[in-house]
Amino acid sequence: MSSLVAKGLAADPEDPVTRAEALAVLATGDDDLLDVVAAAGRVRRRWFGHRVKLNYLVNLKSGLCPEDCFYCSQRLGSRADVLKYTWLSAQDAADAAAAGVAGGAKRVCLVASGRGPTDRDVDRVAGVVEAVRERNPEVEVCACLGLLRDGQAARLREAGVDAYNHNLNTSEATYQDICTTHEFSDRVDTVRQTQGAGLSACSGLIAGMGESAEDLVDVALELRTLDPDSVPVNFLMPFEGTPLEGTWELTPAKALRILAMVRFVHPDVEVRLAGGREMHLRTLQPLALHCANSVFLGDYLTSEGQAGRSDLEMIADAGFVVEGTSTDTMPAHRQAVVPRKRGAGTEVAPNA
């Protein structure tokens, strides 16, 4: 831990955390968990103090995706009971974004299902960005539209988009185990296009899909090579009706070790606590804030998160500051994913 902290405090690209060191973090036992979190916390505080950045998702187009990503409830052939709708109007999307901003979100993430945007889709998103900024001129806008084609990243930047999200999700060696309709290299190319156009790159991973510790470390190291500005860490939400339904491989302790590892590999990068945190970290969510300096507020794309007010209370109770139900068959510690039925695309108020 002392060596990892020293490297994290220095954040020297010439002396980064090694693959062996990152693997050692994941190999620690539960008796050492608090020491690992405390060590990661020192690095987190060095670069981000006690600030927590809040982000809010707006799902512009939900479901009916032609890609077959095995983890996704919107995938081709998905039987998951999720909302399905085509593009929201610019004003409806702006309404949804305003709810997140009112809850404290500093960044609004505009997401649309699909392999990638058409040029007309880019125009649609430009209209949404204009509507969002008309009401909240200071908010950061991130787009997540899938694989980009030449010139589209530049057009998004011209439209006022600040950042682009495209996750690598898992290691290159096992990517074919979670998707067959595109390749790992396609994702890497989109991240590089994003950076080449001057957009802030946001790219992360999903844990709990059956990957090994080596896979988790390898994707973290590949992300370090790409050098994104933010790294979201998602935990699999095993929707019924998807190939990975019933996959429960994470414990709260394992999830914390993964977050700590990512923090050590990316000491001075925004590490975001993302999808699945409630069901996998459960009551240990506040400890995760000692590793991650950014969280999503409220609901996700197709699943419901905990109430925005609860997020804000958790942040305050843990000593941090904001920067800028029903019975289930599954046991309580493995609650089923609750399909989103409120917010964007519905007439029900958003959870923010």
Protein Blocks (a to p, Z undefined) as FASTA:
>chain_A
ZZmmmmmmnopaklccdfklmmmmmmpcfklmmmmmmmmmmmmmmmnojadcddddddfb
ggjiabfcfkbmkbghiabdcdddddddfklmmmmmmmmmmnopabdcdddedjbdcfkl
mmmmmmmmmmmmmmmmmbccdddebjadehklmmmmmnopabdcddekiafklmmmmock
bcfklmmmmmmmmmmnopacdddddehihpafklmmmmmmmmmmnopabdcdddddddeh
iakgoiafbcfklmmmmmmmmmmmmmmbccdddehklmmnmmmmmmmmmmpccdcehjaf
kbccddfklmmmmmmmnopacehiapdfbdfklcccdddfehehiabdcdZZ
